[in-house]
Amino acid sequence: MRDRNSTRGFTLIEVLVALAVVSVSLAAIGSLIAVTTRGVRSIGLHLTLVETARAIVTGLPGRDQLLPGNIAGEAAGHRWRVDVLPFYANFIDPQASNWIPETVVVRVQSPSGPILQVNTVKLRRRVAE
């Protein structure tokens, strides 16, 4: 027969093992929450930059008024710059078309430092000579 005292409750080693398992689980959950929080913050910052860039592009002059050069300013605490440059490519004959392709580079910097740069091409109607 077994002694009744030896079958009651948990041993000290069993309690320590259970506490170790619980602490490892809590550490993993805490790490996951920290990574998720950083990811959400990063996505929010990126969306703010994209929306600011979209607002700037929407406010640009029409395709006939947008001439080569640069424009800069600040919107909602974000510094921005738009560069309009000639588009050079060996497969384009600039004299063969009524349209002139131009490279438009939009660069937006958030107050905290990250930068978003969008490169696109716009077509400008050639002025009849």
N, C-alpha and C positions, 0 to 999 in steps of 0.2 A: 504494500500500500504506500501511496505517496503521502507526503506531509502536506497538509492543507495550506500552509504558509507559502510553499514553493509554487503553487499554482495560482495564486492571487496576484492581479496587477501585472505591470510590465517591469522588466529589468531596466537598469540604468542604461545599458548599451542599446536596448530597443528604443528608449526615449531619445537618446542622442542621435541615432540613425534617423528617426522620424523628424527631429528638428533639422538635421542636415538636409533631408529631402525637401522640407518646406522652405528652408532658406535658399536653396538652389532654385526652386520654382519661383520664388518671389524675386530673386535677382534677374532671372530670365524675363519675367513679366515687366519689371522695371526697365530693363534694357530695351525691350520692344516698344514700350510707351515713349521712351526718349527718342528712339529712331523715328517713330511715327510723328512725333511733335516736330522734329527737325524737317521731316519731309513735307508736312503740311505748311510750315513756315516758308520753305523754299518754293513750293508751288504757288503760294499766295504772292510772294515777291515777283515770281516770273509772270504771273497773270497781270499784276500791276504794271510791269514794264511793257507787256504786250499791248494792254489797253491804252497806255500812254502813247506808244508808237502808232497805234491805229488812229488815235485822235489827231496826232500830228500829221499823218499821211492824209487824213480826211481834210484837214485844214490847208493843205498845200494848194497853190494856185492851179488852175486848170492846165491841161496839157499844152495849150498854145501859149500860155504865159510863163510856164516853168522853163527858165533858161539856165544854161550851165553857170555854176557858181555854188555858193553855200549860204545857208540860212541857219541861224542858231537862236536858242532862247531857253526859257525855263517854263515848265508847266507842272503845277501841283508839286513843286519841290524837286522835280526831275529835270536835270539838264539834258538838252537834246541838240542835235546838229543834223542837218540834211545837206548832203553833197550831191550835186547834179553834175555828172561828168559825161563826156562823149563815150559811147559804147563802141569799142574797137573789137572787130573779129575779122578773120581773114575770109570768111564766107559771106560777108556783107559788102555789096557795092553801094557806097553812099550816093552815087549819082543815079542809080537805077530805080529808085523808089521815091514816092512822094512823102515818105515818112522817114524821120531821123530817129534812130534808137538812142536813148540816153540811159546811162546807169544812174540809179537813184540809191544812195546809201543813207539809211536812217539809223542814227545811233542815239540811244537813250540811256542815261545813267541815273540810277536811283540815288536817293540821299545817303543810303548806307553803303554805296560803292559798286554793286554789280552793274554790268553793262549789257545791253541787248543791242545787237546790230542786225539790221535787215537790209539785204541787197536785193534790188529789183530792177526791172527795165521798164521804162515808159517810152511810148512813141509820141513824137512831136511832128506835126504836119510841117512839111518843107514850105517855106515862103516862096511863092512864085516870083521869079526874077524877070 
